[in-house]
Every structure is written in C-alpha cells, then in structure tokens.
Amino acid sequence: MKRVIFTCMAMVMIGFTTLAQSDETAVKATIMDYIEGTANGDIPRIKRAFTETAALYAVNPDGSQKRTPIETYIGFFKPNQSTGRTGKIISTDIVNDAATVKVEILSGPWKFTDYMLLLKLKDGWKIINKSYTKVRAK
C-alpha cells in the first residue's frame, strides 16, 4: 500500500513539475520575443509578446508618471533594423495564470531594468504591462 501511495504522489509531483516547466518555458519564450524582437526590429515578434492594450510605465524627470502605449513603443523600432540592444532574463515568478519577469537590457550607454507583468490568456502568455527604469551602463 505504501508503494501505491508513493507512486501516486510521485506521479502528481511529476505532473506539477511538467506544468510548471511548460509555463516557465512559455513565459521565457514570450520575453525572448520582446528581447530579440526589439534587438532586431522584428515588429511581429514584439507584437506577439504584448497585448494590444499593453503600456510601458516609467518616471519622468519631474517625478511624474510616464505612460507609453504599446503601439507608440513599437513605432520606435525600424522594421528589420538591428538596434544593438542586448538583454537577459534576471528572474521569473509564476503563479497559476500570472507572472512577473525581471529583464535587463543594455542599449547604447543605458542599462534598463524592466519589470514585466504577464497573464496567461487564451492565446498564451502575453505581457500586459512593463515598468522600467534606466541608469548609465558601466
């Protein structure tokens, strides 16, 4: 009987681990669409990463909130033109159908720290908002 219980528990744990790995893989793929899309001017990849209603948030020099709609942000990139940006995922946190991802982007003299908020929607994991800050890269 102990063997049956242990086997059942092991199968449940494997199932949870597989599901978690699947979500983690999908979340990271969405973030890579953002990182690589913005690095290469790959507009379809950038659009695939975000919802149509997403926005970017930062702080203006005067301390007020800066909000940039996703379509405006996408317009900053020239199709199929490299921007020289590089990026990497620093951390992920996934619970059920919500996730946060911390990303570091190097672009010219700037190091951006992005905090992405994602939801698992009917068409997959999508970035719904991005908050960011920047400092001079060293």
C-alpha atoms as one frame of an Amber mdcrd trajectory, in Angstrom:
protein
   0.000   0.000   0.000   2.851   2.404   0.786   4.308   1.737  -2.642   0.991
   2.630  -4.339   0.677   5.869  -2.333   4.302   6.789  -3.061   3.822   6.071
  -6.778   0.664   8.211  -6.901   2.380  11.069  -5.088   5.369  10.867  -7.427
   3.089  10.989 -10.483   1.265  14.042  -9.134   4.564  15.811  -8.419   5.875
  14.998 -11.902   2.658  16.409 -13.363   3.003  19.656 -11.408   6.674  19.945
 -12.336   5.908  19.388 -16.026   3.135  22.001 -15.943   5.390  24.489 -14.151
   8.222  23.860 -16.620   5.790  24.267 -19.514   4.567  27.625 -18.172   8.110
  28.748 -17.404   9.221  27.807 -20.913   6.266  29.680 -22.431   6.818  32.777
 -20.271  10.504  32.848 -21.208   9.617  32.430 -24.889   7.321  35.461 -24.661
  10.086  37.506 -23.027  12.562  36.377 -25.697  10.104  37.613 -28.347  10.348
  41.001 -26.622  14.150  40.937 -26.185  15.025  39.630 -29.643  12.204  41.490
 -31.376  13.378  44.848 -30.042  17.033  43.970 -30.731  16.356  43.180 -34.393
  13.434  45.394 -35.343  11.270  42.286 -35.654   7.909  44.014 -35.314   5.788
  40.815 -35.494   7.757  39.326 -32.579   7.333  42.469 -30.486   3.586  42.485
 -31.211   3.356  38.773 -30.376   4.892  39.407 -26.933   2.434  42.125 -25.839
  -1.322  42.502 -25.630  -2.809  45.239 -27.809  -3.690  47.226 -24.676  -0.275
  46.954 -23.008   1.579  50.049 -21.913   5.021  50.950 -20.605   5.443  52.912
 -17.397   8.383  54.921 -16.102   9.114  58.090 -14.156   9.606  61.408 -15.975
  12.497  63.673 -14.900   9.989  65.818 -12.967   8.845  62.794 -10.966   5.525
  62.359 -12.744   4.372  59.102 -14.278   5.247  58.428 -17.910   2.897  56.132
 -19.839   3.657  54.920 -23.354   1.017  52.846 -25.202   2.416  49.719 -26.828
   1.724  50.928 -30.379   3.771  54.083 -29.724   6.603  51.969 -28.296   6.585
  49.607 -31.267   6.817  52.664 -33.536  10.258  53.441 -32.059  11.696  50.408
 -33.899  12.524  50.288 -37.605  11.497  47.023 -39.261  14.358  44.542 -39.637
  16.939  47.004 -38.340  19.267  45.994 -35.535  19.259  48.316 -32.545  22.366
  46.917 -30.859  20.280  46.128 -27.753  21.112  43.034 -25.765  19.043  41.578
 -22.994  18.721  38.803 -20.493  16.168  37.435 -18.089  17.159  38.042 -14.471
  14.263  36.328 -12.682  10.780  34.906 -13.148   7.901  34.344 -10.764   4.862
  32.413 -11.974   1.703  31.643 -10.028  -1.172  29.997 -11.877  -2.022  32.388
 -14.746   0.049  35.422 -13.688   3.772  36.061 -13.897   6.395  38.713 -13.324
   9.736  38.761 -15.071  12.721  40.994 -14.406  14.755  41.756 -17.516  17.996
  43.643 -18.020  18.557  45.428 -21.337  21.782  47.103 -22.460  21.222  49.754
 -25.113  23.928  52.237 -26.005  25.047  53.989 -22.814  21.986  52.799 -20.876
  21.133  49.798 -18.751  17.381  49.332 -18.486  15.751  47.248 -15.803  12.322
  46.087 -16.943   9.632  44.590 -14.757   7.202  42.713 -16.973   3.723  41.691
 -15.886   2.286  38.785 -17.870  -1.004  36.912 -17.936  -1.765  33.509 -19.418
  -4.574  34.329 -21.837  -6.471  32.099 -24.265  -3.738  32.682 -26.872  -0.836
  32.131 -24.470   1.361  34.183 -22.170   1.341  37.904 -23.007   2.987  40.964
 -21.494   0.233  43.264 -20.276   2.472  45.973 -18.785   6.106  46.923 -18.496
   7.569  49.203 -15.835  11.157  50.233 -16.308  13.988  52.410 -15.151  17.381
  53.203 -16.632  20.846  54.086 -15.428  24.092  54.779 -17.224  25.780  51.473
 -18.076  29.231  50.995 -16.622
